[in-house]
């Protein structure tokens, strides 16, 4: 239950544009759980407020984390091999 709550809080942080408050290095690759955990710590120490709604959103990530710049560049470089077979009748 705690994992779900922190993940939802992390999604809400990203959706409201407050990711920089808890994740100074945007491309570090923090998960929604980690972002939610940092938000919870901010709520305890900096008097921020938890998001009242618990809505787990699906779909494409609006701001995906990038593990490294090299990995991000390789994402668009794909190789495909087409093989066709003809069987004798």
HTML snippet that shows the backbone in 3Dmol.js (N, CA, C, O; Angstrom):
<script src="https://3Dmol.org/build/3Dmol-min.js"></script>
<div id="view" style="width:600px;height:400px;position:relative"></div>
<script>
const pdb = `
ATOM      1  N   UNK A   1       0.816  -1.181   0.000  1.00  0.00           N
ATOM      2  CA  UNK A   1       0.000   0.000   0.000  1.00  0.00           C
ATOM      3  C   UNK A   1       0.871   1.260   0.000  1.00  0.00           C
ATOM      4  O   UNK A   1       0.573   2.237  -0.687  1.00  0.00           O
ATOM      5  N   UNK A   2       1.938   1.218   0.772  1.00  0.00           N
ATOM      6  CA  UNK A   2       2.827   2.378   0.845  1.00  0.00           C
ATOM      7  C   UNK A   2       3.491   2.635  -0.492  1.00  0.00           C
ATOM      8  O   UNK A   2       3.648   3.787  -0.899  1.00  0.00           O
ATOM      9  N   UNK A   3       3.885   1.570  -1.180  1.00  0.00           N
ATOM     10  CA  UNK A   3       4.518   1.714  -2.493  1.00  0.00           C
ATOM     11  C   UNK A   3       3.570   2.397  -3.466  1.00  0.00           C
ATOM     12  O   UNK A   3       3.981   3.284  -4.215  1.00  0.00           O
ATOM     13  N   UNK A   4       2.327   2.000  -3.460  1.00  0.00           N
ATOM     14  CA  UNK A   4       1.328   2.601  -4.336  1.00  0.00           C
ATOM     15  C   UNK A   4       1.119   4.073  -3.992  1.00  0.00           C
ATOM     16  O   UNK A   4       1.065   4.917  -4.887  1.00  0.00           O
ATOM     17  N   UNK A   5       1.003   4.381  -2.717  1.00  0.00           N
ATOM     18  CA  UNK A   5       0.790   5.759  -2.291  1.00  0.00           C
ATOM     19  C   UNK A   5       1.951   6.658  -2.716  1.00  0.00           C
ATOM     20  O   UNK A   5       1.726   7.757  -3.223  1.00  0.00           O
ATOM     21  N   UNK A   6       3.179   6.205  -2.516  1.00  0.00           N
ATOM     22  CA  UNK A   6       4.336   7.014  -2.886  1.00  0.00           C
ATOM     23  C   UNK A   6       4.456   7.156  -4.401  1.00  0.00           C
ATOM     24  O   UNK A   6       4.855   8.211  -4.896  1.00  0.00           O
ATOM     25  N   UNK A   7       4.110   6.094  -5.144  1.00  0.00           N
ATOM     26  CA  UNK A   7       4.155   6.185  -6.607  1.00  0.00           C
ATOM     27  C   UNK A   7       3.129   7.175  -7.127  1.00  0.00           C
ATOM     28  O   UNK A   7       3.411   7.930  -8.057  1.00  0.00           O
ATOM     29  N   UNK A   8       1.938   7.182  -6.535  1.00  0.00           N
ATOM     30  CA  UNK A   8       0.896   8.131  -6.933  1.00  0.00           C
ATOM     31  C   UNK A   8       1.317   9.554  -6.591  1.00  0.00           C
ATOM     32  O   UNK A   8       1.098  10.471  -7.382  1.00  0.00           O
ATOM     33  N   UNK A   9       1.916   9.744  -5.424  1.00  0.00           N
ATOM     34  CA  UNK A   9       2.403  11.070  -5.053  1.00  0.00           C
ATOM     35  C   UNK A   9       3.480  11.534  -6.039  1.00  0.00           C
ATOM     36  O   UNK A   9       3.520  12.706  -6.412  1.00  0.00           O
ATOM     37  N   UNK A  10       4.353  10.611  -6.458  1.00  0.00           N
ATOM     38  CA  UNK A  10       5.383  10.938  -7.434  1.00  0.00           C
ATOM     39  C   UNK A  10       4.790  11.357  -8.770  1.00  0.00           C
ATOM     40  O   UNK A  10       5.273  12.299  -9.398  1.00  0.00           O
ATOM     41  N   UNK A  11       3.746  10.663  -9.207  1.00  0.00           N
ATOM     42  CA  UNK A  11       3.074  11.045 -10.456  1.00  0.00           C
ATOM     43  C   UNK A  11       2.429  12.420 -10.332  1.00  0.00           C
ATOM     44  O   UNK A  11       2.473  13.212 -11.273  1.00  0.00           O
ATOM     45  N   UNK A  12       1.840  12.704  -9.195  1.00  0.00           N
ATOM     46  CA  UNK A  12       1.207  14.009  -8.988  1.00  0.00           C
ATOM     47  C   UNK A  12       2.245  15.132  -8.982  1.00  0.00           C
ATOM     48  O   UNK A  12       1.983  16.227  -9.479  1.00  0.00           O
ATOM     49  N   UNK A  13       3.425  14.856  -8.418  1.00  0.00           N
ATOM     50  CA  UNK A  13       4.495  15.856  -8.412  1.00  0.00           C
ATOM     51  C   UNK A  13       4.896  16.193  -9.842  1.00  0.00           C
ATOM     52  O   UNK A  13       5.050  17.365 -10.184  1.00  0.00           O
ATOM     53  N   UNK A  14       5.066  15.173 -10.678  1.00  0.00           N
ATOM     54  CA  UNK A  14       5.446  15.389 -12.073  1.00  0.00           C
ATOM     55  C   UNK A  14       4.325  16.100 -12.825  1.00  0.00           C
ATOM     56  O   UNK A  14       4.587  17.008 -13.613  1.00  0.00           O
ATOM     57  N   UNK A  15       3.079  15.693 -12.588  1.00  0.00           N
ATOM     58  CA  UNK A  15       1.939  16.281 -13.294  1.00  0.00           C
ATOM     59  C   UNK A  15       1.755  17.764 -12.958  1.00  0.00           C
ATOM     60  O   UNK A  15       1.304  18.534 -13.806  1.00  0.00           O
ATOM     61  N   UNK A  16       2.095  18.164 -11.752  1.00  0.00           N
ATOM     62  CA  UNK A  16       1.934  19.565 -11.354  1.00  0.00           C
ATOM     63  C   UNK A  16       3.166  20.410 -11.656  1.00  0.00           C
ATOM     64  O   UNK A  16       3.176  21.612 -11.389  1.00  0.00           O
ATOM     65  N   UNK A  17       4.201  19.792 -12.208  1.00  0.00           N
ATOM     66  CA  UNK A  17       5.388  20.544 -12.596  1.00  0.00           C
ATOM     67  C   UNK A  17       6.331  20.858 -11.445  1.00  0.00           C
ATOM     68  O   UNK A  17       7.124  21.796 -11.537  1.00  0.00           O
ATOM     69  N   UNK A  18       6.261  20.099 -10.378  1.00  0.00           N
ATOM     70  CA  UNK A  18       7.110  20.350  -9.209  1.00  0.00           C
ATOM     71  C   UNK A  18       8.234  19.327  -9.079  1.00  0.00           C
ATOM     72  O   UNK A  18       8.785  19.143  -7.994  1.00  0.00           O
ATOM     73  N   UNK A  19       8.572  18.668 -10.169  1.00  0.00           N
ATOM     74  CA  UNK A  19       9.603  17.632 -10.108  1.00  0.00           C
ATOM     75  C   UNK A  19      10.950  18.206  -9.687  1.00  0.00           C
ATOM     76  O   UNK A  19      11.701  17.550  -8.966  1.00  0.00           O
ATOM     77  N   UNK A  20      11.261  19.412 -10.125  1.00  0.00           N
ATOM     78  CA  UNK A  20      12.540  20.040  -9.770  1.00  0.00           C
ATOM     79  C   UNK A  20      12.667  20.283  -8.267  1.00  0.00           C
ATOM     80  O   UNK A  20      13.781  20.411  -7.758  1.00  0.00           O
ATOM     81  N   UNK A  21      11.565  20.347  -7.562  1.00  0.00           N
ATOM     82  CA  UNK A  21      11.611  20.551  -6.116  1.00  0.00           C
ATOM     83  C   UNK A  21      12.250  19.360  -5.411  1.00  0.00           C
ATOM     84  O   UNK A  21      12.906  19.516  -4.381  1.00  0.00           O
ATOM     85  N   UNK A  22      12.051  18.160  -5.977  1.00  0.00           N
ATOM     86  CA  UNK A  22      12.526  16.941  -5.304  1.00  0.00           C
ATOM     87  C   UNK A  22      13.584  16.182  -6.101  1.00  0.00           C
ATOM     88  O   UNK A  22      14.193  15.247  -5.582  1.00  0.00           O
ATOM     89  N   UNK A  23      13.809  16.571  -7.346  1.00  0.00           N
ATOM     90  CA  UNK A  23      14.763  15.874  -8.204  1.00  0.00           C
ATOM     91  C   UNK A  23      15.588  16.922  -8.948  1.00  0.00           C
ATOM     92  O   UNK A  23      15.249  17.309 -10.067  1.00  0.00           O
ATOM     93  N   UNK A  24      16.665  17.373  -8.325  1.00  0.00           N
ATOM     94  CA  UNK A  24      17.459  18.455  -8.899  1.00  0.00           C
ATOM     95  C   UNK A  24      18.126  18.053 -10.216  1.00  0.00           C
ATOM     96  O   UNK A  24      18.288  18.882 -11.111  1.00  0.00           O
ATOM     97  N   UNK A  25      18.499  16.814 -10.327  1.00  0.00           N
ATOM     98  CA  UNK A  25      19.135  16.321 -11.552  1.00  0.00           C
ATOM     99  C   UNK A  25      18.081  15.577 -12.354  1.00  0.00           C
ATOM    100  O   UNK A  25      17.841  14.390 -12.132  1.00  0.00           O
ATOM    101  N   UNK A  26      17.451  16.285 -13.295  1.00  0.00           N
ATOM    102  CA  UNK A  26      16.290  15.770 -14.010  1.00  0.00           C
ATOM    103  C   UNK A  26      16.551  14.442 -14.684  1.00  0.00           C
ATOM    104  O   UNK A  26      15.694  13.557 -14.670  1.00  0.00           O
ATOM    105  N   UNK A  27      17.717  14.292 -15.271  1.00  0.00           N
ATOM    106  CA  UNK A  27      17.983  13.077 -16.045  1.00  0.00           C
ATOM    107  C   UNK A  27      18.662  11.989 -15.219  1.00  0.00           C
ATOM    108  O   UNK A  27      19.292  11.094 -15.784  1.00  0.00           O
ATOM    109  N   UNK A  28      18.547  12.048 -13.914  1.00  0.00           N
ATOM    110  CA  UNK A  28      19.173  11.037 -13.070  1.00  0.00           C
ATOM    111  C   UNK A  28      18.441   9.702 -13.153  1.00  0.00           C
ATOM    112  O   UNK A  28      19.042   8.652 -12.928  1.00  0.00           O
ATOM    113  N   UNK A  29      17.171   9.733 -13.469  1.00  0.00           N
ATOM    114  CA  UNK A  29      16.422   8.496 -13.613  1.00  0.00           C
ATOM    115  C   UNK A  29      15.672   8.081 -12.368  1.00  0.00           C
ATOM    116  O   UNK A  29      15.492   6.885 -12.140  1.00  0.00           O
ATOM    117  N   UNK A  30      15.227   9.021 -11.556  1.00  0.00           N
ATOM    118  CA  UNK A  30      14.453   8.674 -10.367  1.00  0.00           C
ATOM    119  C   UNK A  30      13.085   8.139 -10.767  1.00  0.00           C
ATOM    120  O   UNK A  30      12.444   8.654 -11.682  1.00  0.00           O
ATOM    121  N   UNK A  31      12.656   7.112 -10.075  1.00  0.00           N
ATOM    122  CA  UNK A  31      11.338   6.530 -10.323  1.00  0.00           C
ATOM    123  C   UNK A  31      10.269   7.385  -9.657  1.00  0.00           C
ATOM    124  O   UNK A  31      10.571   8.268  -8.855  1.00  0.00           O
ATOM    125  N   UNK A  32       9.015   7.109 -10.002  1.00  0.00           N
ATOM    126  CA  UNK A  32       7.918   7.813  -9.354  1.00  0.00           C
ATOM    127  C   UNK A  32       7.901   7.519  -7.854  1.00  0.00           C
ATOM    128  O   UNK A  32       7.534   8.379  -7.054  1.00  0.00           O
ATOM    129  N   UNK A  33       8.295   6.310  -7.480  1.00  0.00           N
ATOM    130  CA  UNK A  33       8.369   5.959  -6.064  1.00  0.00           C
ATOM    131  C   UNK A  33       9.376   6.859  -5.353  1.00  0.00           C
ATOM    132  O   UNK A  33       9.087   7.403  -4.287  1.00  0.00           O
ATOM    133  N   UNK A  34      10.557   7.012  -5.945  1.00  0.00           N
ATOM    134  CA  UNK A  34      11.607   7.832  -5.336  1.00  0.00           C
ATOM    135  C   UNK A  34      11.197   9.308  -5.293  1.00  0.00           C
ATOM    136  O   UNK A  34      11.455  10.000  -4.308  1.00  0.00           O
ATOM    137  N   UNK A  35      10.568   9.776  -6.350  1.00  0.00           N
ATOM    138  CA  UNK A  35      10.088  11.163  -6.361  1.00  0.00           C
ATOM    139  C   UNK A  35       9.027  11.354  -5.269  1.00  0.00           C
ATOM    140  O   UNK A  35       9.021  12.368  -4.571  1.00  0.00           O
ATOM    141  N   UNK A  36       8.130  10.368  -5.129  1.00  0.00           N
ATOM    142  CA  UNK A  36       7.117  10.429  -4.074  1.00  0.00           C
ATOM    143  C   UNK A  36       7.727  10.393  -2.685  1.00  0.00           C
ATOM    144  O   UNK A  36       7.257  11.081  -1.779  1.00  0.00           O
ATOM    145  N   UNK A  37       8.778   9.589  -2.512  1.00  0.00           N
ATOM    146  CA  UNK A  37       9.470   9.502  -1.226  1.00  0.00           C
ATOM    147  C   UNK A  37      10.112  10.852  -0.876  1.00  0.00           C
ATOM    148  O   UNK A  37      10.018  11.315   0.261  1.00  0.00           O
ATOM    149  N   UNK A  38      10.764  11.475  -1.863  1.00  0.00           N
ATOM    150  CA  UNK A  38      11.370  12.782  -1.626  1.00  0.00           C
ATOM    151  C   UNK A  38      10.306  13.836  -1.328  1.00  0.00           C
ATOM    152  O   UNK A  38      10.532  14.738  -0.521  1.00  0.00           O
ATOM    153  N   UNK A  39       9.139  13.722  -1.981  1.00  0.00           N
ATOM    154  CA  UNK A  39       8.041  14.653  -1.714  1.00  0.00           C
ATOM    155  C   UNK A  39       7.531  14.480  -0.287  1.00  0.00           C
ATOM    156  O   UNK A  39       7.249  15.463   0.399  1.00  0.00           O
ATOM    157  N   UNK A  40       7.413  13.233   0.156  1.00  0.00           N
ATOM    158  CA  UNK A  40       6.962  12.956   1.521  1.00  0.00           C
ATOM    159  C   UNK A  40       7.943  13.548   2.533  1.00  0.00           C
ATOM    160  O   UNK A  40       7.524  14.128   3.535  1.00  0.00           O
ATOM    161  N   UNK A  41       9.234  13.407   2.279  1.00  0.00           N
ATOM    162  CA  UNK A  41      10.229  14.005   3.173  1.00  0.00           C
ATOM    163  C   UNK A  41      10.103  15.531   3.179  1.00  0.00           C
ATOM    164  O   UNK A  41      10.273  16.167   4.219  1.00  0.00           O
ATOM    165  N   UNK A  42       9.803  16.116   2.013  1.00  0.00           N
ATOM    166  CA  UNK A  42       9.581  17.559   1.954  1.00  0.00           C
ATOM    167  C   UNK A  42       8.351  17.971   2.739  1.00  0.00           C
ATOM    168  O   UNK A  42       8.325  19.037   3.353  1.00  0.00           O
ATOM    169  N   UNK A  43       7.323  17.115   2.718  1.00  0.00           N
ATOM    170  CA  UNK A  43       6.109  17.403   3.491  1.00  0.00           C
ATOM    171  C   UNK A  43       6.410  17.414   4.991  1.00  0.00           C
ATOM    172  O   UNK A  43       5.845  18.211   5.740  1.00  0.00           O
ATOM    173  N   UNK A  44       7.298  16.529   5.416  1.00  0.00           N
ATOM    174  CA  UNK A  44       7.635  16.448   6.834  1.00  0.00           C
ATOM    175  C   UNK A  44       8.568  17.573   7.281  1.00  0.00           C
ATOM    176  O   UNK A  44       8.417  18.100   8.383  1.00  0.00           O
ATOM    177  N   UNK A  45       9.523  17.941   6.440  1.00  0.00           N
ATOM    178  CA  UNK A  45      10.560  18.883   6.852  1.00  0.00           C
ATOM    179  C   UNK A  45      10.344  20.311   6.362  1.00  0.00           C
ATOM    180  O   UNK A  45      10.802  21.257   7.003  1.00  0.00           O
ATOM    181  N   UNK A  46       9.660  20.478   5.243  1.00  0.00           N
ATOM    182  CA  UNK A  46       9.506  21.811   4.653  1.00  0.00           C
ATOM    183  C   UNK A  46       8.062  22.296   4.634  1.00  0.00           C
ATOM    184  O   UNK A  46       7.749  23.319   4.026  1.00  0.00           O
ATOM    185  N   UNK A  47       7.189  21.557   5.301  1.00  0.00           N
ATOM    186  CA  UNK A  47       5.781  21.931   5.440  1.00  0.00           C
ATOM    187  C   UNK A  47       5.041  21.994   4.108  1.00  0.00           C
ATOM    188  O   UNK A  47       4.159  22.834   3.930  1.00  0.00           O
ATOM    189  N   UNK A  48       5.394  21.103   3.159  1.00  0.00           N
ATOM    190  CA  UNK A  48       4.631  20.971   1.925  1.00  0.00           C
ATOM    191  C   UNK A  48       3.387  20.151   2.229  1.00  0.00           C
ATOM    192  O   UNK A  48       3.283  19.565   3.307  1.00  0.00           O
ATOM    193  N   UNK A  49       2.458  20.101   1.314  1.00  0.00           N
ATOM    194  CA  UNK A  49       1.210  19.360   1.508  1.00  0.00           C
ATOM    195  C   UNK A  49       1.181  18.128   0.608  1.00  0.00           C
ATOM    196  O   UNK A  49       1.604  18.178  -0.547  1.00  0.00           O
ATOM    197  N   UNK A  50       0.676  17.022   1.154  1.00  0.00           N
ATOM    198  CA  UNK A  50       0.455  15.822   0.339  1.00  0.00           C
ATOM    199  C   UNK A  50      -0.700  16.085  -0.613  1.00  0.00           C
ATOM    200  O   UNK A  50      -1.597  16.868  -0.301  1.00  0.00           O
ATOM    201  N   UNK A  51      -0.684  15.441  -1.759  1.00  0.00           N
ATOM    202  CA  UNK A  51      -1.784  15.574  -2.705  1.00  0.00           C
ATOM    203  C   UNK A  51      -2.963  14.752  -2.206  1.00  0.00           C
ATOM    204  O   UNK A  51      -2.795  13.578  -1.876  1.00  0.00           O
ATOM    205  N   UNK A  52      -4.152  15.344  -2.144  1.00  0.00           N
ATOM    206  CA  UNK A  52      -5.292  14.642  -1.550  1.00  0.00           C
ATOM    207  C   UNK A  52      -5.869  13.530  -2.425  1.00  0.00           C
ATOM    208  O   UNK A  52      -6.465  12.587  -1.903  1.00  0.00           O
ATOM    209  N   UNK A  53      -5.705  13.624  -3.731  1.00  0.00           N
ATOM    210  CA  UNK A  53      -6.291  12.613  -4.612  1.00  0.00           C
ATOM    211  C   UNK A  53      -5.328  11.454  -4.816  1.00  0.00           C
ATOM    212  O   UNK A  53      -4.112  11.632  -4.897  1.00  0.00           O
ATOM    213  N   UNK A  54      -5.899  10.281  -4.897  1.00  0.00           N
ATOM    214  CA  UNK A  54      -5.106   9.092  -5.184  1.00  0.00           C
ATOM    215  C   UNK A  54      -5.585   8.566  -6.524  1.00  0.00           C
ATOM    216  O   UNK A  54      -6.548   7.802  -6.595  1.00  0.00           O
ATOM    217  N   UNK A  55      -4.905   8.980  -7.586  1.00  0.00           N
ATOM    218  CA  UNK A  55      -5.280   8.614  -8.941  1.00  0.00           C
ATOM    219  C   UNK A  55      -4.037   8.107  -9.656  1.00  0.00           C
ATOM    220  O   UNK A  55      -3.133   8.883  -9.966  1.00  0.00           O
ATOM    221  N   UNK A  56      -3.993   6.818  -9.916  1.00  0.00           N
ATOM    222  CA  UNK A  56      -2.863   6.224 -10.617  1.00  0.00           C
ATOM    223  C   UNK A  56      -3.133   6.322 -12.110  1.00  0.00           C
ATOM    224  O   UNK A  56      -4.051   5.687 -12.630  1.00  0.00           O
ATOM    225  N   UNK A  57      -2.327   7.122 -12.791  1.00  0.00           N
ATOM    226  CA  UNK A  57      -2.547   7.369 -14.200  1.00  0.00           C
ATOM    227  C   UNK A  57      -1.697   6.422 -15.035  1.00  0.00           C
ATOM    228  O   UNK A  57      -0.548   6.138 -14.698  1.00  0.00           O
ATOM    229  N   UNK A  58      -2.270   5.944 -16.118  1.00  0.00           N
ATOM    230  CA  UNK A  58      -1.549   5.093 -17.041  1.00  0.00           C
ATOM    231  C   UNK A  58      -1.176   5.872 -18.282  1.00  0.00           C
ATOM    232  O   UNK A  58      -1.396   7.081 -18.356  1.00  0.00           O
ATOM    233  N   UNK A  59      -0.617   5.189 -19.247  1.00  0.00           N
ATOM    234  CA  UNK A  59      -0.268   5.849 -20.497  1.00  0.00           C
ATOM    235  C   UNK A  59       1.208   6.173 -20.585  1.00  0.00           C
ATOM    236  O   UNK A  59       2.024   5.681 -19.805  1.00  0.00           O
ATOM    237  N   UNK A  60       1.526   7.007 -21.547  1.00  0.00           N
ATOM    238  CA  UNK A  60       2.906   7.379 -21.813  1.00  0.00           C
ATOM    239  C   UNK A  60       3.382   8.385 -20.774  1.00  0.00           C
ATOM    240  O   UNK A  60       2.645   9.298 -20.403  1.00  0.00           O
ATOM    241  N   UNK A  61       4.597   8.218 -20.313  1.00  0.00           N
ATOM    242  CA  UNK A  61       5.184   9.122 -19.334  1.00  0.00           C
ATOM    243  C   UNK A  61       5.405  10.491 -19.970  1.00  0.00           C
ATOM    244  O   UNK A  61       6.069  10.577 -21.003  1.00  0.00           O
ATOM    245  N   UNK A  62       4.864  11.577 -19.381  1.00  0.00           N
ATOM    246  CA  UNK A  62       5.033  12.905 -19.979  1.00  0.00           C
ATOM    247  C   UNK A  62       6.470  13.410 -19.932  1.00  0.00           C
ATOM    248  O   UNK A  62       6.872  14.203 -20.783  1.00  0.00           O
ATOM    249  N   UNK A  63       7.238  12.971 -18.964  1.00  0.00           N
ATOM    250  CA  UNK A  63       8.633  13.393 -18.836  1.00  0.00           C
ATOM    251  C   UNK A  63       9.480  12.199 -18.434  1.00  0.00           C
ATOM    252  O   UNK A  63       9.856  12.068 -17.269  1.00  0.00           O
ATOM    253  N   UNK A  64       9.785  11.322 -19.391  1.00  0.00           N
ATOM    254  CA  UNK A  64      10.529  10.117 -19.025  1.00  0.00           C
ATOM    255  C   UNK A  64      11.944  10.445 -18.568  1.00  0.00           C
ATOM    256  O   UNK A  64      12.579  11.364 -19.086  1.00  0.00           O
ATOM    257  N   UNK A  65      12.420   9.698 -17.608  1.00  0.00           N
ATOM    258  CA  UNK A  65      13.781   9.885 -17.115  1.00  0.00           C
ATOM    259  C   UNK A  65      14.770   9.266 -18.098  1.00  0.00           C
ATOM    260  O   UNK A  65      14.465   8.276 -18.763  1.00  0.00           O
ATOM    261  N   UNK A  66      15.931   9.849 -18.180  1.00  0.00           N
ATOM    262  CA  UNK A  66      16.968   9.357 -19.079  1.00  0.00           C
ATOM    263  C   UNK A  66      18.142   8.902 -18.228  1.00  0.00           C
ATOM    264  O   UNK A  66      18.696   9.686 -17.458  1.00  0.00           O
ATOM    265  N   UNK A  67      18.522   7.639 -18.364  1.00  0.00           N
ATOM    266  CA  UNK A  67      19.615   7.109 -17.559  1.00  0.00           C
ATOM    267  C   UNK A  67      20.949   7.747 -17.952  1.00  0.00           C
ATOM    268  O   UNK A  67      21.758   8.076 -17.084  1.00  0.00           O
ATOM    269  N   UNK A  68      21.177   7.918 -19.235  1.00  0.00           N
ATOM    270  CA  UNK A  68      22.398   8.565 -19.700  1.00  0.00           C
ATOM    271  C   UNK A  68      22.157   9.146 -21.088  1.00  0.00           C
ATOM    272  O   UNK A  68      21.246   8.715 -21.795  1.00  0.00           O
ATOM    273  N   UNK A  69      22.969  10.119 -21.477  1.00  0.00           N
ATOM    274  CA  UNK A  69      22.801  10.730 -22.790  1.00  0.00           C
ATOM    275  C   UNK A  69      23.117   9.733 -23.892  1.00  0.00           C
ATOM    276  O   UNK A  69      22.483   9.741 -24.946  1.00  0.00           O
ATOM    277  N   UNK A  70      24.099   8.875 -23.647  1.00  0.00           N
ATOM    278  CA  UNK A  70      24.473   7.860 -24.638  1.00  0.00           C
ATOM    279  C   UNK A  70      23.315   6.885 -24.867  1.00  0.00           C
ATOM    280  O   UNK A  70      23.021   6.514 -26.003  1.00  0.00           O
ATOM    281  N   UNK A  71      22.673   6.483 -23.795  1.00  0.00           N
ATOM    282  CA  UNK A  71      21.544   5.567 -23.909  1.00  0.00           C
ATOM    283  C   UNK A  71      20.382   6.231 -24.644  1.00  0.00           C
ATOM    284  O   UNK A  71      19.688   5.580 -25.425  1.00  0.00           O
ATOM    285  N   UNK A  72      20.171   7.509 -24.400  1.00  0.00           N
ATOM    286  CA  UNK A  72      19.086   8.231 -25.071  1.00  0.00           C
ATOM    287  C   UNK A  72      19.342   8.315 -26.571  1.00  0.00           C
ATOM    288  O   UNK A  72      18.402   8.211 -27.359  1.00  0.00           O
ATOM    289  N   UNK A  73      20.587   8.498 -26.976  1.00  0.00           N
ATOM    290  CA  UNK A  73      20.915   8.562 -28.394  1.00  0.00           C
ATOM    291  C   UNK A  73      20.743   7.201 -29.057  1.00  0.00           C
ATOM    292  O   UNK A  73      20.305   7.127 -30.205  1.00  0.00           O
ATOM    293  N   UNK A  74      21.077   6.136 -28.360  1.00  0.00           N
ATOM    294  CA  UNK A  74      20.945   4.792 -28.917  1.00  0.00           C
ATOM    295  C   UNK A  74      19.490   4.363 -29.033  1.00  0.00           C
ATOM    296  O   UNK A  74      19.178   3.433 -29.777  1.00  0.00           O
ATOM    297  N   UNK A  75      18.612   5.017 -28.318  1.00  0.00           N
ATOM    298  CA  UNK A  75      17.198   4.668 -28.366  1.00  0.00           C
ATOM    299  C   UNK A  75      16.628   4.867 -29.766  1.00  0.00           C
ATOM    300  O   UNK A  75      15.762   4.108 -30.202  1.00  0.00           O
ATOM    301  N   UNK A  76      17.111   5.884 -30.467  1.00  0.00           N
ATOM    302  CA  UNK A  76      16.586   6.186 -31.788  1.00  0.00           C
ATOM    303  C   UNK A  76      17.346   5.467 -32.896  1.00  0.00           C
ATOM    304  O   UNK A  76      16.935   5.512 -34.055  1.00  0.00           O
ATOM    305  N   UNK A  77      18.436   4.815 -32.559  1.00  0.00           N
ATOM    306  CA  UNK A  77      19.224   4.091 -33.549  1.00  0.00           C
ATOM    307  C   UNK A  77      18.829   2.614 -33.482  1.00  0.00           C
ATOM    308  O   UNK A  77      19.266   1.881 -32.595  1.00  0.00           O
ATOM    309  N   UNK A  78      18.026   2.206 -34.402  1.00  0.00           N
ATOM    310  CA  UNK A  78      17.535   0.830 -34.428  1.00  0.00           C
ATOM    311  C   UNK A  78      18.008   0.141 -35.699  1.00  0.00           C
ATOM    312  O   UNK A  78      18.179   0.776 -36.740  1.00  0.00           O
ATOM    313  N   UNK A  79      18.208  -1.117 -35.603  1.00  0.00           N
ATOM    314  CA  UNK A  79      18.571  -1.902 -36.776  1.00  0.00           C
ATOM    315  C   UNK A  79      17.523  -2.985 -36.967  1.00  0.00           C
ATOM    316  O   UNK A  79      17.120  -3.663 -36.022  1.00  0.00           O
ATOM    317  N   UNK A  80      17.100  -3.128 -38.198  1.00  0.00           N
ATOM    318  CA  UNK A  80      16.123  -4.146 -38.523  1.00  0.00           C
ATOM    319  C   UNK A  80      16.703  -5.032 -39.616  1.00  0.00           C
ATOM    320  O   UNK A  80      17.373  -4.554 -40.531  1.00  0.00           O
ATOM    321  N   UNK A  81      16.446  -6.284 -39.512  1.00  0.00           N
ATOM    322  CA  UNK A  81      16.845  -7.230 -40.535  1.00  0.00           C
ATOM    323  C   UNK A  81      15.595  -7.888 -41.076  1.00  0.00           C
ATOM    324  O   UNK A  81      14.795  -8.452 -40.328  1.00  0.00           O
ATOM    325  N   UNK A  82      15.439  -7.809 -42.371  1.00  0.00           N
ATOM    326  CA  UNK A  82      14.277  -8.424 -43.004  1.00  0.00           C
ATOM    327  C   UNK A  82      14.732  -9.697 -43.693  1.00  0.00           C
ATOM    328  O   UNK A  82      15.653  -9.699 -44.510  1.00  0.00           O
ATOM    329  N   UNK A  83      14.074 -10.750 -43.346  1.00  0.00           N
ATOM    330  CA  UNK A  83      14.378 -12.034 -43.965  1.00  0.00           C
ATOM    331  C   UNK A  83      13.111 -12.533 -44.643  1.00  0.00           C
ATOM    332  O   UNK A  83      12.026 -12.529 -44.061  1.00  0.00           O
ATOM    333  N   UNK A  84      13.272 -12.951 -45.852  1.00  0.00           N
ATOM    334  CA  UNK A  84      12.135 -13.526 -46.557  1.00  0.00           C
ATOM    335  C   UNK A  84      12.513 -14.918 -47.052  1.00  0.00           C
ATOM    336  O   UNK A  84      13.634 -15.164 -47.496  1.00  0.00           O
ATOM    337  N   UNK A  85      11.577 -15.780 -46.961  1.00  0.00           N
ATOM    338  CA  UNK A  85      11.791 -17.165 -47.342  1.00  0.00           C
ATOM    339  C   UNK A  85      10.807 -17.534 -48.439  1.00  0.00           C
ATOM    340  O   UNK A  85       9.650 -17.113 -48.423  1.00  0.00           O
ATOM    341  N   UNK A  86      11.280 -18.323 -49.386  1.00  0.00           N
ATOM    342  CA  UNK A  86      10.409 -18.845 -50.414  1.00  0.00           C
ATOM    343  C   UNK A  86      10.584 -20.353 -50.409  1.00  0.00           C
ATOM    344  O   UNK A  86      11.682 -20.874 -50.609  1.00  0.00           O
ATOM    345  N   UNK A  87       9.514 -21.016 -50.185  1.00  0.00           N
ATOM    346  CA  UNK A  87       9.557 -22.471 -50.115  1.00  0.00           C
ATOM    347  C   UNK A  87       9.196 -23.052 -51.475  1.00  0.00           C
ATOM    348  O   UNK A  87       8.288 -22.570 -52.153  1.00  0.00           O
ATOM    349  N   UNK A  88       9.910 -24.076 -51.852  1.00  0.00           N
ATOM    350  CA  UNK A  88       9.637 -24.728 -53.131  1.00  0.00           C
ATOM    351  C   UNK A  88       8.324 -25.515 -53.017  1.00  0.00           C
ATOM    352  O   UNK A  88       8.056 -26.180 -52.015  1.00  0.00           O
ATOM    353  N   UNK A  89       7.534 -25.416 -54.059  1.00  0.00           N
ATOM    354  CA  UNK A  89       6.247 -26.103 -54.039  1.00  0.00           C
ATOM    355  C   UNK A  89       6.367 -27.532 -54.514  1.00  0.00           C
ATOM    356  O   UNK A  89       5.371 -28.254 -54.559  1.00  0.00           O
TER     357      UNK A  89
END
`;
const viewer = $3Dmol.createViewer("view");
viewer.addModel(pdb, "pdb");
viewer.setStyle({}, {cartoon: {color: "spectrum"}});
viewer.zoomTo();
viewer.render();
</script>
